[in-house]
Structure formats: structure tokens, C-alpha cells
Amino acid sequence: MKILVRDFIKQESSAGIILIFVTLFALILRNSPLASIYSDIVHIQITLTVETLVIDKPLYLWINDGLMALFFLVIGLEIKRELLAGHLSSWSKVALPGLAAVGGMLVPAVIFIYFNGSDPQAIRGWAIPTATDIAFALGILALLGKRVPVSLKIFLMALAIIDDIGAIIIIALFYTTDLSALSLMIALLCIIVLVAMNRFGVIKTAAYMIVGTILWVSVLKSGVHATLAGIILAFTIPLSGKTAKGKHNAPDKKLRHNLHFWVAFLVLPLFAFVNAGIDLRNMDFSNMIEPVPMGIILGLFFGKQLGVFGFVVIAVKLKLAKLPKCSTWMQVYGISVLTGIGFTMSLFIDSLAYPIDTTYMYTDRLAILIGSLLSGVLGYLILRFTKAKRYCKI
């Protein structure tokens, strides 16, 4: 289990570093003489027609609604394994990151609502600052090497996974459009088939992916956000099983292994490329003190660290949980600051809350980048210059 966790951290860290470069590239391209080319690429219209089924979307929506379903599939597989056999499989393991994640979602939401509660359009973005980007956060931890104990890296990973569970629930409950009864019925039928396949011991991942594709299309057409199909599919794929010859097989592990590389090094960079290209040339930066960007920046930078660290202090003082091994309070605070890096999930929720890019003239997306940047820099500096515990073994 320790080897799997270390491999996961290593891969997520590398992906986070790549995301930084892709984000900078998108920003530079969007604000250069090549801006029109960038815009044309992002808005290329792609149409898929199969008999009477027509899916017609620009490239950025194929990525946000389609490829990101694979991202959520991988998240779902990780969540399921951690819940059943990993670092979230018992109260003693889940208590600290679980309570920290609750605080890290609650306080930023309250801050955003404080600024935007009276505006019915703006309030749709209340969940934007509640997210944590595990790839970016672990990417920064990778730069710190052995200065941060593995127990803290596992704490951050578990916290971010629980944070993702919260984000998934929020998306399902609050970011749906007009529902199609027929599409929902087809989606329900697909879920029944997937559950039946699991119960009857089907271990061929290809079979699950075929039904999962039909599920994705039906969810896409239903009005519920299509990426949730990835989560549903993940929870129906068995952790283990036996082949016809009696050999043990792990469909869950196999699929995670096959998808993780592509999600980390293709899907997420593509998502960053099409969503982080903010036009700064004609932006009035005085608008950054408007309620929406201020709610996002303060929610990510102050809300996340106050919520996470505050709930950790409460949990430890009430003896509901213990600090991660070989860690200090200042190191835990540094980790709490890093959770303010929202980026991927924050941008994703932003695209659902404000589907038209110009609703707030990109100040909402720039606010995500600023809040994430401030959190990343301060978190790095705290962990860089905090003395670690000596003579401590995990």
C-alpha cells in the first residue's frame, strides 16, 4: 500500500508541474498576436452523428464534458479503493482529513456568500473556492523533497480526495439544467446493467467501458453534468475477480493504471490549455475588487487555510484525531495554505456556474489563478523554511 501511495504522489506531482507550464503557455498565447489562433482552436466546432443522435459542441466543451469524464472516472476509482481498502477505510484514518476537508469547503463558501449573497447570478459560483487541486498541491510538495514527511503528503492526498467527493456531490445537486426524462431512464438502465455486471462477476474492463460510454451520452443529454457518468462507472467496476481459468484479476487496478497516465499528462493539460487562456489585454483590473473575484480570491486564499487548519486544531484538541506522524503544527498550517490551490476543479465549477466566458469579463477565472498562486507561494515558503522534526521515523 505504501508503494502505491508513493507512486500516486510521484505521478500527481509530475502532472502538477506540467499543468503550471501549460497554464502559463495558454496565458501567453491568449495575450499574444496569436490570440485569434488560440480562440479559433478552442472554439472549433466538432459534430458527432450516429443515426438520430447528434452531439455538436466546440472543442473546449468536448474536453470539459467528455475528456474530463475520464478524469472523474480515475477520481472515482481512487475514492472507491481508498474507502474500501485504503487511507479512508476506517474512522481513525478518515477523521483528520475528513474534518479538515469539511472545514476547507465550508469556510470558503461562507466567505463567497458573504460577498455575493444578494446577487442571484453571482451566487451560482459559491462552490468555486471550495475545491483543492491535488495535482498542483502535490507538485509543490515535490519541489520540497524530504522537507515534508510522507505522512503529510498522505494527509493532503486524503483531504483532496474527500474534497473531490464534496465537489462531486455539489455538481450533482446544484449544477444541473432542465432534465430529460427519457435520457435519465436510459442512464438508469445503464446503471442497472453495470451493477448487474458487477454482481455476476464480469471482470472485462472493455465491457464496462462500452456500457459506460452509453451512460455518458445519456447523462450528457439528460441535463445532469456528463462527467458524473465517470464517477458512477467507477463505483461499479469490481476491485477484484477471477478469470475463467481461476486466476485472480483486479479490473479496478488495471483500469486505473491504464488511464492514470493519460489523464495526468493529456486530459488535465488539455483542460488547463482551453480554460486558463484568459484575455488580460483589455481587462480593467479595478474590477478585481468586485464581489465575485474578491469572493473567489479570499475564499481560496484565506477561507481554505482557515477552514482546514481551524478544523484540524478543533479535531486534535477534542481528541477526535491526531496530527500526522512526524509533523509539526507549522507544517500542517503550510499544508492548509496549499489547499487553497483550487485551479482544475475550481475552473471546472466556474465553467458550470458561469457558462458564458464574458459574464464577469474573465475576472472570475483570473481570481482563481490569483488565489491559487498566492496559496501555492505562501504554502511553499512556510514548508520550505519550517524546521522538520528530527529523529522521527514513520
C-alpha positions in Angstrom: 0.0 0.0 0.0 2.9 2.4 0.8 4.4 1.8 -2.6 1.1 2.5 -4.3 0.7 5.8 -2.4 4.2 6.9 -3.2 3.7 6.1 -6.9 0.5 8.0 -6.9 2.1 11.0 -5.3 5.0 10.9 -7.7 2.8 10.8 -10.7 0.4 13.6 -9.4 3.4 15.7 -8.6 4.8 15.5 -12.1 1.4 16.3 -13.6 1.1 19.4 -11.4 4.4 20.7 -12.7 3.3 20.2 -16.3 0.0 21.9 -15.5 1.9 25.0 -14.4 3.8 25.2 -17.7 0.6 24.6 -19.8 -1.3 27.3 -17.9 1.5 29.8 -18.5 1.6 28.8 -22.2 -2.2 29.3 -22.5 -2.0 32.7 -20.8 0.9 33.9 -23.0 -0.8 32.6 -26.2 -4.1 34.2 -25.4 -2.4 37.6 -24.9 -0.1 37.5 -27.8 -0.5 38.3 -31.6 -1.6 34.6 -31.9 -4.6 35.1 -29.7 -7.1 34.7 -32.6 -5.5 31.3 -33.4 -5.9 30.2 -29.8 -9.5 31.3 -29.8 -10.2 29.5 -33.1 -8.7 26.3 -31.8 -10.6 26.4 -28.5 -13.9 27.0 -30.3 -13.5 24.6 -33.2 -17.0 23.0 -33.7 -16.9 19.2 -33.6 -20.1 17.2 -34.5 -20.7 13.6 -33.9 -23.6 12.0 -35.6 -24.8 8.4 -35.1 -28.3 7.8 -36.8 -30.6 10.3 -34.9 -28.1 11.0 -32.2 -26.3 14.3 -32.7 -23.6 15.8 -30.3 -22.5 19.2 -31.6 -20.0 21.1 -29.3 -17.0 23.3 -29.5 -13.6 21.7 -28.7 -13.4 23.2 -25.2 -16.8 21.6 -24.3 -15.7 18.2 -25.7 -12.8 18.4 -23.3 -14.8 19.8 -20.3 -17.8 17.4 -20.8 -16.0 14.5 -22.5 -12.4 14.0 -21.6 -13.0 15.3 -18.1 -15.4 12.3 -17.6 -12.2 10.2 -17.7 -10.7 12.4 -15.0 -13.7 11.8 -12.9 -13.5 8.1 -13.6 -10.0 8.0 -12.3 -11.0 10.0 -9.2 -13.9 7.7 -8.6 -11.7 4.6 -8.8 -9.2 6.2 -6.3 -12.0 7.2 -4.0 -13.6 3.7 -4.0 -10.3 2.0 -3.3 -9.4 4.4 -0.5 -12.8 4.0 1.0 -12.7 0.2 0.9 -9.1 -0.7 1.5 -7.0 2.4 1.8 -6.5 5.6 3.8 -10.2 6.3 4.2 -11.3 2.8 5.2 -11.7 3.5 9.0 -12.7 6.4 11.2 -9.2 6.7 12.7 -7.8 7.1 9.2 -10.5 9.4 7.8 -11.2 11.6 10.8 -8.5 14.2 10.4 -8.5 14.7 6.6 -12.3 14.3 6.6 -12.9 17.1 9.2 -10.3 19.2 7.6 -12.0 18.8 4.2 -15.3 19.8 5.7 -13.8 23.0 7.1 -12.0 23.6 3.8 -15.3 23.6 1.9 -17.5 25.3 4.5 -15.4 28.5 5.3 -14.6 29.5 1.6 -18.3 29.0 0.7 -19.3 31.3 3.6 -16.8 33.9 2.5 -18.1 33.8 -1.1 -21.7 34.0 0.0 -20.9 37.0 2.3 -19.7 38.9 -0.8 -22.3 37.7 -3.3 -25.4 36.6 -1.3 -27.6 39.3 -2.7 -26.9 38.7 -6.3 -28.8 35.7 -7.7 -26.5 35.3 -10.7 -23.2 35.7 -8.8 -24.2 33.3 -6.0 -24.1 30.4 -8.5 -20.3 30.5 -8.0 -20.4 29.8 -4.3 -18.7 26.4 -4.7 -15.8 27.8 -6.8 -13.4 28.5 -3.9 -14.2 25.2 -2.1 -12.0 23.0 -4.3 -8.5 21.7 -3.9 -6.3 20.8 -6.9 -4.3 17.7 -5.8 -2.0 17.7 -8.8 -0.9 21.3 -8.3 -0.6 20.9 -4.5 1.5 17.7 -4.7 3.5 19.3 -7.5 4.6 21.9 -5.0 5.3 19.3 -2.3 7.6 17.5 -4.9 9.7 20.7 -5.0 10.2 20.4 -1.2 11.6 16.8 -1.3 12.2 15.3 2.1 11.4 18.5 3.9 7.8 17.3 4.1 7.1 13.9 5.8 5.3 11.3 3.7 2.5 11.3 6.4 1.7 14.9 5.5 1.6 14.1 1.8 -0.8 11.3 2.5 -2.9 13.7 4.7 -3.1 16.2 1.8 -3.9 13.4 -0.7 -6.7 12.1 1.5 -8.0 15.6 2.2 -8.1 16.3 -1.5 -9.9 13.1 -2.3 -12.6 13.9 0.3 -12.7 17.4 -1.1 -13.4 15.8 -4.6 -16.3 13.8 -3.1 -17.8 17.1 -1.8 -17.3 18.7 -5.3 -19.0 15.7 -7.0 -22.0 16.0 -4.7 -22.2 19.8 -5.2 -22.0 19.4 -9.0 -24.8 16.7 -8.9 -27.1 18.7 -6.7 -26.6 22.3 -7.8 -25.3 22.4 -11.4 -27.9 20.6 -13.4 -30.1 22.1 -16.2 -33.5 21.1 -17.5 -33.8 17.3 -17.1 -34.8 14.9 -19.9 -36.9 12.0 -18.5 -36.1 9.7 -21.5 -32.3 10.3 -21.1 -32.5 9.8 -17.4 -34.3 6.5 -17.9 -31.7 5.3 -20.3 -29.0 6.3 -17.8 -30.8 4.4 -15.1 -30.9 1.3 -17.3 -27.2 1.6 -17.9 -26.5 1.8 -14.2 -28.7 -1.3 -13.6 -26.7 -3.2 -16.3 -23.4 -2.0 -14.7 -24.4 -3.1 -11.2 -25.6 -6.5 -12.6 -22.3 -7.0 -14.4 -20.5 -6.4 -11.1 -22.7 -8.7 -9.2 -22.3 -11.5 -11.7 -18.6 -11.2 -11.7 -17.9 -9.7 -15.1 -14.2 -8.5 -15.0 -13.7 -7.4 -18.6 -13.0 -3.6 -18.4 -13.9 -3.2 -22.0 -17.5 -4.3 -21.3 -17.8 -1.7 -18.5 -16.3 1.0 -20.8 -18.9 0.2 -23.6 -21.8 0.5 -21.2 -20.1 3.5 -19.6 -20.0 5.3 -22.9 -23.7 4.8 -23.4 -24.2 6.1 -19.9 -22.0 9.2 -20.6 -24.1 10.0 -23.7 -27.4 9.6 -21.8 -26.2 11.6 -18.9 -25.0 14.3 -21.3 -28.4 14.5 -22.9 -30.3 14.3 -19.6 -29.3 17.7 -18.2 -27.1 16.3 -15.4 -23.5 17.1 -15.9 -21.9 14.4 -18.1 -18.7 14.0 -16.0 -20.8 12.4 -13.3 -21.0 9.3 -15.5 -17.3 8.7 -14.8 -18.0 8.6 -11.1 -20.9 6.2 -11.5 -19.0 3.9 -13.7 -16.0 3.9 -11.3 -18.2 2.6 -8.4 -19.5 -0.3 -10.4 -16.1 -1.7 -11.6 -15.0 -4.5 -9.2 -11.9 -4.3 -7.2 -11.1 -8.0 -7.8 -12.3 -11.1 -9.5 -11.3 -14.3 -11.2 -10.8 -15.2 -14.8 -12.4 -18.3 -16.4 -9.1 -20.1 -15.7 -9.4 -19.2 -12.0 -6.6 -16.6 -12.0 -7.0 -13.5 -9.8 -7.7 -10.3 -11.7 -8.0 -6.7 -10.5 -10.1 -4.7 -13.0 -10.1 -1.6 -10.9 -6.3 -1.5 -10.5 -5.8 -2.4 -14.2 -8.1 0.4 -15.4 -6.6 3.0 -13.0 -3.1 2.0 -14.2 -4.1 2.3 -17.9 -5.9 5.6 -17.5 -3.9 7.5 -14.9 -1.0 8.4 -17.2 -3.3 9.7 -20.0 -5.5 11.7 -17.5 -2.5 13.2 -15.7 -0.4 14.0 -18.8 -3.0 14.6 -21.5 -6.6 15.3 -20.2 -5.6 17.7 -17.4 -3.1 19.7 -19.6 -5.7 20.0 -22.4 -8.3 21.1 -19.8 -5.8 23.7 -18.5 -5.0 24.9 -22.0 -8.6 25.6 -23.1 -9.7 27.0 -19.7 -6.7 29.1 -18.5 -6.4 31.3 -21.6 -7.6 34.5 -20.0 -7.6 37.7 -22.1 -5.8 40.2 -20.0 -5.3 42.8 -22.7 -8.5 44.8 -22.3 -9.2 43.8 -18.7 -9.9 46.6 -16.2 -8.0 45.3 -13.2 -10.1 47.6 -10.9 -12.9 45.1 -11.5 -10.9 42.6 -9.4 -12.3 44.2 -6.3 -15.8 43.4 -7.4 -17.7 40.8 -5.2 -17.3 37.8 -7.4 -13.4 37.9 -7.9 -13.0 39.0 -4.3 -15.2 36.2 -3.0 -13.1 33.7 -5.0 -9.6 35.1 -4.1 -10.4 35.5 -0.4 -12.3 32.2 -0.3 -9.3 30.3 -1.8 -6.5 32.1 0.0 -8.0 32.8 3.4 -11.1 30.5 3.5 -9.3 27.3 2.7 -6.4 27.7 5.2 -8.7 29.0 7.9 -11.2 26.2 7.4 -8.7 23.3 7.1 -6.3 24.4 9.8 -9.1 25.5 12.1 -10.9 22.2 11.9 -7.6 20.3 12.4 -7.0 22.3 15.6 -10.5 21.5 16.8 -10.2 17.8 15.9 -6.9 17.4 17.7 -7.9 19.5 20.8 -11.1 17.5 21.2 -9.0 14.3 20.7 -11.1 13.2 17.7 -7.9 12.7 15.7 -4.1 13.1 15.9 -1.6 15.1 13.9 0.1 13.1 11.1 3.2 11.4 12.3 6.5 13.3 12.3 4.7 16.6 11.5 4.6 20.0 13.3 1.8 22.4 13.7 3.5 24.9 11.3 3.9 22.2 8.7 0.2 21.3 9.0 -0.6 25.1 8.6 1.6 25.1 5.5 -0.4 22.2 4.0 -3.6 24.0 4.9 -2.4 27.0 2.9 -1.7 24.7 -0.1 -5.3 23.5 -0.1 -6.1 27.0 -1.4 -4.8 25.9 -4.8 -8.2 25.3 -6.5 -7.2 25.5 -10.2 -8.6 22.4 -12.0 -11.7 21.8 -10.0 -12.3 25.5 -9.4 -12.1 26.3 -13.1 -14.4 23.3 -13.8 -17.0 24.5 -11.3 -16.6 28.1 -12.7 -17.4 26.8 -16.2 -20.7 25.3 -14.8 -21.6 28.4 -12.7 -20.8 30.9 -15.3 -21.0 29.1 -18.7 -20.5 32.3 -20.7 -16.9 33.3 -20.6 -17.6 37.0 -20.6 -20.2 37.0 -17.7 -17.6 38.6 -15.4 -15.1 39.5 -18.1 -12.7 36.7 -17.1 -12.2 38.3 -13.6 -13.7 35.1 -12.1 -11.0 32.9 -13.8 -8.2 35.3 -13.1 -9.3 35.3 -9.4 -8.9 31.5 -9.4 -5.4 31.8 -10.7 -4.5 34.6 -8.2 -6.0 32.8 -5.2 -4.3 29.6 -6.3 -0.9 31.4 -6.9 -1.0 33.2 -3.5 -1.8 29.9 -1.8 0.9 28.0 -3.6 3.6 30.6 -3.0 2.8 31.1 0.7 2.4 27.4 1.3 5.7 26.6 -0.3 7.5 29.3 1.7 6.1 28.1 5.0 7.0 24.5 4.3 10.4 25.5 2.9 11.5 27.3 6.0 9.8 25.3 8.7 12.1 23.0 10.6 11.1 19.4 10.5 11.1 17.1 13.5 14.4 15.4 14.0 15.0 11.7 14.7 11.4 10.7 13.7 10.5 7.6 11.8 7.2 6.8 10.3 
